Amino acid sequence: MSVALIIAIVLFPNVAPVGWTIGAVAFFFLYELATVLITDKKANTVSSRQSVNLFMGFKVGKILLSLFFVLIYWIAVKTEIKNFLMFFLALYLIYMVFETIYLMRREKKQKK
């Protein structure tokens, strides 16, 4: 979470109100934490097909919740929407990279 927050502050210093910026970072952190905890818990009890379905469900959920978060920002603030979208997309991509690395390592470990 701290890495994403530092990157966000460096790349987008005055992008949106501070509360929304921290809220976006916290949203991604908590969602990825839930993804990691649930996939670790289910790793040994589900088949590979169920594991893929679980992973894809998390991806769709992340996209839908992200769109909902941006919609709430747009309705509540209505300013600097382009800058906030760029910031939010950057966070989305940062967390996607970390999640992909984690899941690749987990799959390699599970195959052994």
Biopython code that builds the backbone (N, CA, C, O; Angstrom):
import numpy as np
from Bio.PDB.StructureBuilder import StructureBuilder

atoms = [
    (1, "MET", "N", (0.825, -1.180, 0.000)),
    (1, "MET", "CA", (0.000, 0.000, 0.000)),
    (1, "MET", "C", (0.874, 1.250, 0.000)),
    (1, "MET", "O", (0.576, 2.222, -0.694)),
    (2, "SER", "N", (1.926, 1.222, 0.761)),
    (2, "SER", "CA", (2.783, 2.400, 0.851)),
    (2, "SER", "C", (3.498, 2.662, -0.473)),
    (2, "SER", "O", (3.702, 3.819, -0.840)),
    (3, "VAL", "N", (3.877, 1.620, -1.187)),
    (3, "VAL", "CA", (4.529, 1.802, -2.485)),
    (3, "VAL", "C", (3.570, 2.485, -3.452)),
    (3, "VAL", "O", (3.952, 3.421, -4.156)),
    (4, "ALA", "N", (2.331, 2.018, -3.486)),
    (4, "ALA", "CA", (1.345, 2.616, -4.385)),
    (4, "ALA", "C", (1.059, 4.055, -4.000)),
    (4, "ALA", "O", (0.900, 4.911, -4.871)),
    (5, "LEU", "N", (0.992, 4.331, -2.714)),
    (5, "LEU", "CA", (0.732, 5.695, -2.266)),
    (5, "LEU", "C", (1.882, 6.624, -2.637)),
    (5, "LEU", "O", (1.645, 7.754, -3.064)),
    (6, "ILE", "N", (3.114, 6.172, -2.482)),
    (6, "ILE", "CA", (4.281, 6.982, -2.847)),
    (6, "ILE", "C", (4.305, 7.242, -4.350)),
    (6, "ILE", "O", (4.551, 8.366, -4.787)),
    (7, "ILE", "N", (4.049, 6.197, -5.142)),
    (7, "ILE", "CA", (4.021, 6.367, -6.594)),
    (7, "ILE", "C", (2.914, 7.339, -6.989)),
    (7, "ILE", "O", (3.103, 8.195, -7.853)),
    (8, "ALA", "N", (1.761, 7.196, -6.348)),
    (8, "ALA", "CA", (0.639, 8.080, -6.665)),
    (8, "ALA", "C", (0.961, 9.529, -6.320)),
    (8, "ALA", "O", (0.626, 10.436, -7.082)),
    (9, "ILE", "N", (1.597, 9.750, -5.195)),
    (9, "ILE", "CA", (1.933, 11.119, -4.790)),
    (9, "ILE", "C", (2.979, 11.714, -5.722)),
    (9, "ILE", "O", (2.910, 12.896, -6.059)),
    (10, "VAL", "N", (3.944, 10.904, -6.138)),
    (10, "VAL", "CA", (4.993, 11.406, -7.032)),
    (10, "VAL", "C", (4.440, 11.680, -8.429)),
    (10, "VAL", "O", (4.730, 12.723, -9.015)),
    (11, "LEU", "N", (3.653, 10.758, -8.963)),
    (11, "LEU", "CA", (3.144, 10.915, -10.324)),
    (11, "LEU", "C", (2.004, 11.930, -10.420)),
    (11, "LEU", "O", (1.895, 12.661, -11.405)),
    (12, "PHE", "N", (1.165, 11.969, -9.400)),
    (12, "PHE", "CA", (-0.022, 12.818, -9.438)),
    (12, "PHE", "C", (-0.129, 13.626, -8.145)),
    (12, "PHE", "O", (-0.958, 13.310, -7.291)),
    (13, "PRO", "N", (0.694, 14.660, -7.988)),
    (13, "PRO", "CA", (0.728, 15.379, -6.709)),
    (13, "PRO", "C", (-0.560, 16.127, -6.368)),
    (13, "PRO", "O", (-0.959, 16.140, -5.203)),
    (14, "ASN", "N", (-1.212, 16.741, -7.330)),
    (14, "ASN", "CA", (-2.420, 17.522, -7.052)),
    (14, "ASN", "C", (-3.589, 17.040, -7.896)),
    (14, "ASN", "O", (-4.250, 17.829, -8.571)),
    (15, "VAL", "N", (-3.832, 15.754, -7.852)),
    (15, "VAL", "CA", (-4.808, 15.182, -8.760)),
    (15, "VAL", "C", (-6.244, 15.318, -8.269)),
    (15, "VAL", "O", (-7.142, 15.585, -9.066)),
    (16, "ALA", "N", (-6.470, 15.142, -6.998)),
    (16, "ALA", "CA", (-7.828, 15.124, -6.459)),
    (16, "ALA", "C", (-7.758, 15.460, -4.982)),
    (16, "ALA", "O", (-6.673, 15.543, -4.407)),
    (17, "PRO", "N", (-8.914, 15.654, -4.371)),
    (17, "PRO", "CA", (-8.901, 15.858, -2.922)),
    (17, "PRO", "C", (-8.203, 14.699, -2.210)),
    (17, "PRO", "O", (-8.330, 13.543, -2.614)),
    (18, "VAL", "N", (-7.477, 15.019, -1.166)),
    (18, "VAL", "CA", (-6.639, 14.033, -0.479)),
    (18, "VAL", "C", (-7.454, 12.847, 0.005)),
    (18, "VAL", "O", (-6.997, 11.708, -0.091)),
    (19, "GLY", "N", (-8.648, 13.089, 0.523)),
    (19, "GLY", "CA", (-9.485, 12.000, 1.011)),
    (19, "GLY", "C", (-9.812, 10.987, -0.070)),
    (19, "GLY", "O", (-9.799, 9.783, 0.184)),
    (20, "TRP", "N", (-10.104, 11.459, -1.267)),
    (20, "TRP", "CA", (-10.405, 10.555, -2.374)),
    (20, "TRP", "C", (-9.161, 9.799, -2.832)),
    (20, "TRP", "O", (-9.238, 8.624, -3.191)),
    (21, "THR", "N", (-8.030, 10.470, -2.819)),
    (21, "THR", "CA", (-6.783, 9.819, -3.206)),
    (21, "THR", "C", (-6.451, 8.685, -2.249)),
    (21, "THR", "O", (-6.141, 7.574, -2.679)),
    (22, "ILE", "N", (-6.515, 8.964, -0.954)),
    (22, "ILE", "CA", (-6.244, 7.918, 0.043)),
    (22, "ILE", "C", (-7.313, 6.841, -0.032)),
    (22, "ILE", "O", (-7.015, 5.658, 0.134)),
    (23, "GLY", "N", (-8.555, 7.240, -0.280)),
    (23, "GLY", "CA", (-9.634, 6.264, -0.419)),
    (23, "GLY", "C", (-9.411, 5.307, -1.582)),
    (23, "GLY", "O", (-9.688, 4.113, -1.469)),
    (24, "ALA", "N", (-8.910, 5.829, -2.698)),
    (24, "ALA", "CA", (-8.644, 4.977, -3.861)),
    (24, "ALA", "C", (-7.520, 3.987, -3.561)),
    (24, "ALA", "O", (-7.612, 2.812, -3.917)),
    (25, "VAL", "N", (-6.466, 4.461, -2.910)),
    (25, "VAL", "CA", (-5.361, 3.569, -2.545)),
    (25, "VAL", "C", (-5.848, 2.509, -1.560)),
    (25, "VAL", "O", (-5.511, 1.333, -1.695)),
    (26, "ALA", "N", (-6.632, 2.918, -0.579)),
    (26, "ALA", "CA", (-7.161, 1.968, 0.410)),
    (26, "ALA", "C", (-8.098, 0.963, -0.254)),
    (26, "ALA", "O", (-8.089, -0.216, 0.101)),
    (27, "PHE", "N", (-8.901, 1.414, -1.208)),
    (27, "PHE", "CA", (-9.805, 0.515, -1.934)),
    (27, "PHE", "C", (-9.026, -0.597, -2.619)),
    (27, "PHE", "O", (-9.359, -1.773, -2.469)),
    (28, "PHE", "N", (-8.001, -0.237, -3.363)),
    (28, "PHE", "CA", (-7.219, -1.242, -4.070)),
    (28, "PHE", "C", (-6.464, -2.144, -3.098)),
    (28, "PHE", "O", (-6.390, -3.356, -3.302)),
    (29, "PHE", "N", (-5.913, -1.565, -2.060)),
    (29, "PHE", "CA", (-5.178, -2.362, -1.078)),
    (29, "PHE", "C", (-6.091, -3.395, -0.422)),
    (29, "PHE", "O", (-5.730, -4.568, -0.327)),
    (30, "LEU", "N", (-7.252, -2.976, 0.026)),
    (30, "LEU", "CA", (-8.171, -3.903, 0.700)),
    (30, "LEU", "C", (-8.705, -4.961, -0.265)),
    (30, "LEU", "O", (-8.859, -6.123, 0.111)),
    (31, "TYR", "N", (-8.985, -4.567, -1.494)),
    (31, "TYR", "CA", (-9.478, -5.549, -2.468)),
    (31, "TYR", "C", (-8.405, -6.591, -2.788)),
    (31, "TYR", "O", (-8.696, -7.785, -2.861)),
    (32, "GLU", "N", (-7.173, -6.138, -2.977)),
    (32, "GLU", "CA", (-6.098, -7.090, -3.271)),
    (32, "GLU", "C", (-5.785, -7.963, -2.060)),
    (32, "GLU", "O", (-5.458, -9.141, -2.209)),
    (33, "LEU", "N", (-5.885, -7.391, -0.867)),
    (33, "LEU", "CA", (-5.682, -8.180, 0.346)),
    (33, "LEU", "C", (-6.735, -9.275, 0.452)),
    (33, "LEU", "O", (-6.411, -10.417, 0.777)),
    (34, "ALA", "N", (-7.977, -8.941, 0.183)),
    (34, "ALA", "CA", (-9.040, -9.950, 0.197)),
    (34, "ALA", "C", (-8.794, -11.018, -0.869)),
    (34, "ALA", "O", (-9.010, -12.205, -0.623)),
    (35, "THR", "N", (-8.349, -10.604, -2.034)),
    (35, "THR", "CA", (-8.040, -11.558, -3.104)),
    (35, "THR", "C", (-6.954, -12.531, -2.675)),
    (35, "THR", "O", (-7.082, -13.738, -2.882)),
    (36, "VAL", "N", (-5.894, -12.020, -2.084)),
    (36, "VAL", "CA", (-4.786, -12.861, -1.646)),
    (36, "VAL", "C", (-5.235, -13.820, -0.542)),
    (36, "VAL", "O", (-4.927, -15.011, -0.595)),
    (37, "LEU", "N", (-5.949, -13.320, 0.438)),
    (37, "LEU", "CA", (-6.375, -14.162, 1.553)),
    (37, "LEU", "C", (-7.330, -15.261, 1.109)),
    (37, "LEU", "O", (-7.204, -16.406, 1.543)),
    (38, "ILE", "N", (-8.274, -14.924, 0.256)),
    (38, "ILE", "CA", (-9.247, -15.925, -0.191)),
    (38, "ILE", "C", (-8.608, -16.938, -1.124)),
    (38, "ILE", "O", (-8.886, -18.132, -1.010)),
    (39, "THR", "N", (-7.754, -16.492, -2.048)),
    (39, "THR", "CA", (-7.116, -17.458, -2.952)),
    (39, "THR", "C", (-6.153, -18.369, -2.195)),
    (39, "THR", "O", (-6.031, -19.547, -2.532)),
    (40, "ASP", "N", (-5.471, -17.848, -1.180)),
    (40, "ASP", "CA", (-4.608, -18.709, -0.369)),
    (40, "ASP", "C", (-5.421, -19.739, 0.407)),
    (40, "ASP", "O", (-5.021, -20.897, 0.525)),
    (41, "LYS", "N", (-6.548, -19.315, 0.927)),
    (41, "LYS", "CA", (-7.403, -20.215, 1.706)),
    (41, "LYS", "C", (-7.986, -21.309, 0.819)),
    (41, "LYS", "O", (-8.082, -22.461, 1.241)),
    (42, "LYS", "N", (-8.372, -20.964, -0.391)),
    (42, "LYS", "CA", (-9.022, -21.911, -1.302)),
    (42, "LYS", "C", (-8.044, -22.692, -2.174)),
    (42, "LYS", "O", (-8.462, -23.599, -2.894)),
    (43, "ALA", "N", (-6.765, -22.367, -2.130)),
    (43, "ALA", "CA", (-5.786, -22.945, -3.063)),
    (43, "ALA", "C", (-5.733, -24.464, -2.996)),
    (43, "ALA", "O", (-5.651, -25.118, -4.036)),
    (44, "ASN", "N", (-5.778, -25.033, -1.823)),
    (44, "ASN", "CA", (-5.623, -26.477, -1.690)),
    (44, "ASN", "C", (-6.938, -27.231, -1.749)),
    (44, "ASN", "O", (-6.930, -28.459, -1.831)),
    (45, "THR", "N", (-8.069, -26.538, -1.712)),
    (45, "THR", "CA", (-9.360, -27.228, -1.654)),
    (45, "THR", "C", (-10.137, -27.190, -2.957)),
    (45, "THR", "O", (-11.139, -27.895, -3.083)),
    (46, "VAL", "N", (-9.719, -26.401, -3.923)),
    (46, "VAL", "CA", (-10.458, -26.301, -5.178)),
    (46, "VAL", "C", (-9.623, -26.849, -6.327)),
    (46, "VAL", "O", (-8.395, -26.899, -6.260)),
    (47, "SER", "N", (-10.319, -27.256, -7.382)),
    (47, "SER", "CA", (-9.626, -27.745, -8.572)),
    (47, "SER", "C", (-9.055, -26.566, -9.351)),
    (47, "SER", "O", (-9.334, -25.408, -9.039)),
    (48, "SER", "N", (-8.260, -26.872, -10.358)),
    (48, "SER", "CA", (-7.651, -25.794, -11.145)),
    (48, "SER", "C", (-8.718, -25.000, -11.898)),
    (48, "SER", "O", (-8.581, -23.788, -12.066)),
    (49, "ARG", "N", (-9.763, -25.660, -12.345)),
    (49, "ARG", "CA", (-10.842, -24.965, -13.056)),
    (49, "ARG", "C", (-11.582, -24.012, -12.109)),
    (49, "ARG", "O", (-11.899, -22.881, -12.479)),
    (50, "GLN", "N", (-11.851, -24.477, -10.892)),
    (50, "GLN", "CA", (-12.504, -23.626, -9.907)),
    (50, "GLN", "C", (-11.601, -22.465, -9.511)),
    (50, "GLN", "O", (-12.079, -21.363, -9.238)),
    (51, "SER", "N", (-10.305, -22.714, -9.481)),
    (51, "SER", "CA", (-9.352, -21.657, -9.157)),
    (51, "SER", "C", (-9.374, -20.560, -10.216)),
    (51, "SER", "O", (-9.323, -19.374, -9.888)),
    (52, "VAL", "N", (-9.449, -20.954, -11.476)),
    (52, "VAL", "CA", (-9.534, -19.975, -12.567)),
    (52, "VAL", "C", (-10.848, -19.202, -12.476)),
    (52, "VAL", "O", (-10.869, -17.986, -12.667)),
    (53, "ASN", "N", (-11.947, -19.905, -12.185)),
    (53, "ASN", "CA", (-13.241, -19.232, -12.043)),
    (53, "ASN", "C", (-13.222, -18.234, -10.886)),
    (53, "ASN", "O", (-13.773, -17.139, -10.999)),
    (54, "LEU", "N", (-12.595, -18.607, -9.786)),
    (54, "LEU", "CA", (-12.475, -17.716, -8.637)),
    (54, "LEU", "C", (-11.664, -16.476, -9.006)),
    (54, "LEU", "O", (-12.042, -15.352, -8.678)),
    (55, "PHE", "N", (-10.550, -16.698, -9.687)),
    (55, "PHE", "CA", (-9.700, -15.595, -10.109)),
    (55, "PHE", "C", (-10.446, -14.654, -11.058)),
    (55, "PHE", "O", (-10.375, -13.435, -10.904)),
    (56, "MET", "N", (-11.153, -15.211, -12.031)),
    (56, "MET", "CA", (-11.897, -14.376, -12.976)),
    (56, "MET", "C", (-13.038, -13.634, -12.285)),
    (56, "MET", "O", (-13.354, -12.501, -12.648)),
    (57, "GLY", "N", (-13.646, -14.261, -11.304)),
    (57, "GLY", "CA", (-14.679, -13.583, -10.528)),
    (57, "GLY", "C", (-14.123, -12.379, -9.797)),
    (57, "GLY", "O", (-14.763, -11.329, -9.740)),
    (58, "PHE", "N", (-12.927, -12.529, -9.237)),
    (58, "PHE", "CA", (-12.285, -11.397, -8.574)),
    (58, "PHE", "C", (-11.965, -10.289, -9.566)),
    (58, "PHE", "O", (-12.108, -9.109, -9.245)),
    (59, "LYS", "N", (-11.541, -10.651, -10.750)),
    (59, "LYS", "CA", (-11.222, -9.634, -11.765)),
    (59, "LYS", "C", (-12.467, -8.850, -12.171)),
    (59, "LYS", "O", (-12.430, -7.623, -12.260)),
    (60, "VAL", "N", (-13.564, -9.556, -12.416)),
    (60, "VAL", "CA", (-14.812, -8.880, -12.798)),
    (60, "VAL", "C", (-15.308, -8.009, -11.643)),
    (60, "VAL", "O", (-15.757, -6.884, -11.858)),
    (61, "GLY", "N", (-15.225, -8.528, -10.432)),
    (61, "GLY", "CA", (-15.624, -7.750, -9.265)),
    (61, "GLY", "C", (-14.790, -6.492, -9.112)),
    (61, "GLY", "O", (-15.312, -5.432, -8.767)),
    (62, "LYS", "N", (-13.503, -6.609, -9.365)),
    (62, "LYS", "CA", (-12.609, -5.447, -9.258)),
    (62, "LYS", "C", (-12.978, -4.391, -10.291)),
    (62, "LYS", "O", (-12.990, -3.200, -9.981)),
    (63, "ILE", "N", (-13.273, -4.810, -11.497)),
    (63, "ILE", "CA", (-13.646, -3.862, -12.547)),
    (63, "ILE", "C", (-14.955, -3.158, -12.189)),
    (63, "ILE", "O", (-15.058, -1.936, -12.307)),
    (64, "LEU", "N", (-15.949, -3.924, -11.754)),
    (64, "LEU", "CA", (-17.244, -3.340, -11.421)),
    (64, "LEU", "C", (-17.147, -2.398, -10.222)),
    (64, "LEU", "O", (-17.711, -1.304, -10.248)),
    (65, "LEU", "N", (-16.442, -2.810, -9.180)),
    (65, "LEU", "CA", (-16.285, -1.939, -8.018)),
    (65, "LEU", "C", (-15.470, -0.693, -8.351)),
    (65, "LEU", "O", (-15.728, 0.381, -7.806)),
    (66, "SER", "N", (-14.493, -0.828, -9.238)),
    (66, "SER", "CA", (-13.712, 0.337, -9.672)),
    (66, "SER", "C", (-14.588, 1.333, -10.420)),
    (66, "SER", "O", (-14.504, 2.540, -10.193)),
    (67, "LEU", "N", (-15.423, 0.822, -11.308)),
    (67, "LEU", "CA", (-16.342, 1.708, -12.029)),
    (67, "LEU", "C", (-17.310, 2.393, -11.064)),
    (67, "LEU", "O", (-17.617, 3.573, -11.229)),
    (68, "PHE", "N", (-17.784, 1.667, -10.074)),
    (68, "PHE", "CA", (-18.672, 2.228, -9.072)),
    (68, "PHE", "C", (-17.961, 3.312, -8.264)),
    (68, "PHE", "O", (-18.550, 4.355, -7.979)),
    (69, "PHE", "N", (-16.709, 3.079, -7.893)),
    (69, "PHE", "CA", (-15.920, 4.068, -7.144)),
    (69, "PHE", "C", (-15.764, 5.350, -7.958)),
    (69, "PHE", "O", (-15.946, 6.447, -7.431)),
    (70, "VAL", "N", (-15.430, 5.217, -9.228)),
    (70, "VAL", "CA", (-15.255, 6.388, -10.092)),
    (70, "VAL", "C", (-16.590, 7.114, -10.282)),
    (70, "VAL", "O", (-16.630, 8.344, -10.298)),
    (71, "LEU", "N", (-17.674, 6.361, -10.424)),
    (71, "LEU", "CA", (-18.992, 6.969, -10.562)),
    (71, "LEU", "C", (-19.357, 7.777, -9.321)),
    (71, "LEU", "O", (-19.888, 8.882, -9.436)),
    (72, "ILE", "N", (-19.081, 7.244, -8.153)),
    (72, "ILE", "CA", (-19.349, 7.975, -6.918)),
    (72, "ILE", "C", (-18.500, 9.238, -6.857)),
    (72, "ILE", "O", (-18.993, 10.293, -6.457)),
    (73, "TYR", "N", (-17.241, 9.146, -7.245)),
    (73, "TYR", "CA", (-16.383, 10.345, -7.287)),
    (73, "TYR", "C", (-16.969, 11.391, -8.230)),
    (73, "TYR", "O", (-17.047, 12.573, -7.895)),
    (74, "TRP", "N", (-17.373, 10.946, -9.399)),
    (74, "TRP", "CA", (-17.908, 11.863, -10.402)),
    (74, "TRP", "C", (-19.171, 12.556, -9.892)),
    (74, "TRP", "O", (-19.344, 13.757, -10.100)),
    (75, "ILE", "N", (-20.044, 11.815, -9.233)),
    (75, "ILE", "CA", (-21.284, 12.391, -8.701)),
    (75, "ILE", "C", (-20.986, 13.326, -7.532)),
    (75, "ILE", "O", (-21.586, 14.396, -7.427)),
    (76, "ALA", "N", (-20.074, 12.935, -6.660)),
    (76, "ALA", "CA", (-19.810, 13.715, -5.443)),
    (76, "ALA", "C", (-18.957, 14.944, -5.686)),
    (76, "ALA", "O", (-19.234, 16.003, -5.123)),
    (77, "VAL", "N", (-17.929, 14.832, -6.510)),
    (77, "VAL", "CA", (-16.959, 15.925, -6.642)),
    (77, "VAL", "C", (-17.162, 16.730, -7.922)),
    (77, "VAL", "O", (-17.198, 17.960, -7.875)),
    (78, "LYS", "N", (-17.291, 16.070, -9.044)),
    (78, "LYS", "CA", (-17.517, 16.695, -10.357)),
    (78, "LYS", "C", (-16.417, 17.646, -10.821)),
    (78, "LYS", "O", (-16.632, 18.423, -11.751)),
    (79, "THR", "N", (-15.264, 17.599, -10.201)),
    (79, "THR", "CA", (-14.144, 18.410, -10.682)),
    (79, "THR", "C", (-12.934, 17.518, -10.868)),
    (79, "THR", "O", (-12.802, 16.484, -10.212)),
    (80, "GLU", "N", (-12.070, 17.917, -11.750)),
    (80, "GLU", "CA", (-10.826, 17.185, -11.982)),
    (80, "GLU", "C", (-11.062, 15.706, -12.279)),
    (80, "GLU", "O", (-10.283, 14.856, -11.848)),
    (81, "ILE", "N", (-12.121, 15.395, -13.006)),
    (81, "ILE", "CA", (-12.446, 13.993, -13.271)),
    (81, "ILE", "C", (-11.388, 13.350, -14.174)),
    (81, "ILE", "O", (-11.055, 12.180, -13.986)),
    (82, "LYS", "N", (-10.863, 14.080, -15.134)),
    (82, "LYS", "CA", (-9.847, 13.508, -16.020)),
    (82, "LYS", "C", (-8.575, 13.173, -15.250)),
    (82, "LYS", "O", (-7.996, 12.103, -15.437)),
    (83, "ASN", "N", (-8.147, 14.076, -14.396)),
    (83, "ASN", "CA", (-6.946, 13.814, -13.598)),
    (83, "ASN", "C", (-7.164, 12.643, -12.651)),
    (83, "ASN", "O", (-6.286, 11.796, -12.486)),
    (84, "PHE", "N", (-8.341, 12.599, -12.028)),
    (84, "PHE", "CA", (-8.624, 11.499, -11.114)),
    (84, "PHE", "C", (-8.677, 10.167, -11.857)),
    (84, "PHE", "O", (-8.205, 9.152, -11.344)),
    (85, "LEU", "N", (-9.242, 10.164, -13.051)),
    (85, "LEU", "CA", (-9.283, 8.928, -13.838)),
    (85, "LEU", "C", (-7.882, 8.448, -14.203)),
    (85, "LEU", "O", (-7.612, 7.247, -14.167)),
    (86, "MET", "N", (-6.998, 9.360, -14.550)),
    (86, "MET", "CA", (-5.614, 8.977, -14.850)),
    (86, "MET", "C", (-4.939, 8.399, -13.609)),
    (86, "MET", "O", (-4.245, 7.386, -13.686)),
    (87, "PHE", "N", (-5.147, 9.045, -12.479)),
    (87, "PHE", "CA", (-4.606, 8.550, -11.211)),
    (87, "PHE", "C", (-5.170, 7.177, -10.881)),
    (87, "PHE", "O", (-4.426, 6.271, -10.505)),
    (88, "PHE", "N", (-6.473, 7.021, -11.020)),
    (88, "PHE", "CA", (-7.130, 5.758, -10.692)),
    (88, "PHE", "C", (-6.658, 4.643, -11.620)),
    (88, "PHE", "O", (-6.425, 3.520, -11.174)),
    (89, "LEU", "N", (-6.517, 4.944, -12.890)),
    (89, "LEU", "CA", (-6.021, 3.960, -13.855)),
    (89, "LEU", "C", (-4.579, 3.563, -13.532)),
    (89, "LEU", "O", (-4.215, 2.393, -13.649)),
    (90, "ALA", "N", (-3.768, 4.526, -13.130)),
    (90, "ALA", "CA", (-2.391, 4.210, -12.743)),
    (90, "ALA", "C", (-2.378, 3.275, -11.538)),
    (90, "ALA", "O", (-1.614, 2.310, -11.517)),
    (91, "LEU", "N", (-3.204, 3.545, -10.545)),
    (91, "LEU", "CA", (-3.294, 2.651, -9.388)),
    (91, "LEU", "C", (-3.770, 1.263, -9.800)),
    (91, "LEU", "O", (-3.238, 0.253, -9.339)),
    (92, "TYR", "N", (-4.772, 1.221, -10.666)),
    (92, "TYR", "CA", (-5.307, -0.051, -11.145)),
    (92, "TYR", "C", (-4.195, -0.881, -11.793)),
    (92, "TYR", "O", (-4.071, -2.078, -11.532)),
    (93, "LEU", "N", (-3.397, -0.238, -12.631)),
    (93, "LEU", "CA", (-2.321, -0.946, -13.317)),
    (93, "LEU", "C", (-1.213, -1.373, -12.350)),
    (93, "LEU", "O", (-0.660, -2.463, -12.491)),
    (94, "ILE", "N", (-0.884, -0.525, -11.369)),
    (94, "ILE", "CA", (0.137, -0.881, -10.383)),
    (94, "ILE", "C", (-0.289, -2.119, -9.611)),
    (94, "ILE", "O", (0.485, -3.064, -9.463)),
    (95, "TYR", "N", (-1.515, -2.110, -9.124)),
    (95, "TYR", "CA", (-1.988, -3.259, -8.360)),
    (95, "TYR", "C", (-2.169, -4.490, -9.240)),
    (95, "TYR", "O", (-2.014, -5.613, -8.762)),
    (96, "MET", "N", (-2.494, -4.299, -10.515)),
    (96, "MET", "CA", (-2.613, -5.430, -11.416)),
    (96, "MET", "C", (-1.262, -6.114, -11.611)),
    (96, "MET", "O", (-1.188, -7.341, -11.666)),
    (97, "VAL", "N", (-0.204, -5.328, -11.714)),
    (97, "VAL", "CA", (1.139, -5.895, -11.852)),
    (97, "VAL", "C", (1.511, -6.704, -10.609)),
    (97, "VAL", "O", (1.989, -7.833, -10.717)),
    (98, "PHE", "N", (1.287, -6.117, -9.419)),
    (98, "PHE", "CA", (1.603, -6.832, -8.185)),
    (98, "PHE", "C", (0.772, -8.106, -8.043)),
    (98, "PHE", "O", (1.283, -9.138, -7.609)),
    (99, "GLU", "N", (-0.501, -8.035, -8.407)),
    (99, "GLU", "CA", (-1.371, -9.200, -8.307)),
    (99, "GLU", "C", (-0.938, -10.291, -9.288)),
    (99, "GLU", "O", (-0.953, -11.473, -8.945)),
    (100, "THR", "N", (-0.560, -9.906, -10.484)),
    (100, "THR", "CA", (-0.114, -10.880, -11.477)),
    (100, "THR", "C", (1.159, -11.583, -11.018)),
    (100, "THR", "O", (1.278, -12.800, -11.155)),
    (101, "ILE", "N", (2.096, -10.836, -10.484)),
    (101, "ILE", "CA", (3.336, -11.436, -9.975)),
    (101, "ILE", "C", (3.027, -12.409, -8.849)),
    (101, "ILE", "O", (3.563, -13.517, -8.816)),
    (102, "TYR", "N", (2.161, -11.996, -7.923)),
    (102, "TYR", "CA", (1.786, -12.861, -6.804)),
    (102, "TYR", "C", (1.137, -14.149, -7.300)),
    (102, "TYR", "O", (1.497, -15.239, -6.855)),
    (103, "LEU", "N", (0.182, -14.028, -8.220)),
    (103, "LEU", "CA", (-0.536, -15.217, -8.689)),
    (103, "LEU", "C", (0.369, -16.137, -9.500)),
    (103, "LEU", "O", (0.211, -17.357, -9.443)),
    (104, "MET", "N", (1.310, -15.579, -10.252)),
    (104, "MET", "CA", (2.252, -16.431, -10.990)),
    (104, "MET", "C", (3.125, -17.220, -10.025)),
    (104, "MET", "O", (3.359, -18.410, -10.238)),
    (105, "ARG", "N", (3.609, -16.578, -8.969)),
    (105, "ARG", "CA", (4.422, -17.282, -7.968)),
    (105, "ARG", "C", (3.611, -18.349, -7.246)),
    (105, "ARG", "O", (4.117, -19.437, -6.968)),
    (106, "ARG", "N", (2.353, -18.041, -6.944)),
    (106, "ARG", "CA", (1.495, -18.994, -6.256)),
    (106, "ARG", "C", (1.226, -20.216, -7.132)),
    (106, "ARG", "O", (1.231, -21.345, -6.642)),
    (107, "GLU", "N", (0.993, -19.996, -8.414)),
    (107, "GLU", "CA", (0.752, -21.111, -9.332)),
    (107, "GLU", "C", (1.984, -21.988, -9.484)),
    (107, "GLU", "O", (1.867, -23.213, -9.527)),
    (108, "LYS", "N", (3.168, -21.381, -9.568)),
    (108, "LYS", "CA", (4.394, -22.158, -9.662)),
    (108, "LYS", "C", (4.603, -23.002, -8.408)),
    (108, "LYS", "O", (4.988, -24.169, -8.487)),
    (109, "LYS", "N", (4.344, -22.393, -7.252)),
    (109, "LYS", "CA", (4.477, -23.104, -5.985)),
    (109, "LYS", "C", (3.471, -24.238, -5.886)),
    (109, "LYS", "O", (3.797, -25.311, -5.378)),
    (110, "GLN", "N", (2.256, -24.018, -6.363)),
    (110, "GLN", "CA", (1.213, -25.028, -6.283)),
    (110, "GLN", "C", (1.510, -26.199, -7.204)),
    (110, "GLN", "O", (1.164, -27.335, -6.878)),
    (111, "LYS", "N", (2.147, -25.953, -8.352)),
    (111, "LYS", "CA", (2.470, -27.025, -9.286)),
    (111, "LYS", "C", (3.567, -27.933, -8.767)),
    (111, "LYS", "O", (3.637, -29.099, -9.157)),
    (112, "LYS", "N", (4.434, -27.420, -7.888)),
    (112, "LYS", "CA", (5.531, -28.228, -7.353)),
    (112, "LYS", "C", (5.093, -29.223, -6.340)),
    (112, "LYS", "O", (5.917, -29.967, -5.809)),
]
sb = StructureBuilder()
sb.init_structure("model")
sb.init_model(0)
sb.init_chain("A")
sb.init_seg("    ")
for serial, (resi, resn, name, xyz) in enumerate(atoms, 1):
    if name == "N":
        sb.init_residue(resn, " ", resi, " ")
    sb.init_atom(name, np.array(xyz, "f"), 0.0, 1.0, " ", f" {name:<3s}", serial, name[0])
structure = sb.get_structure()
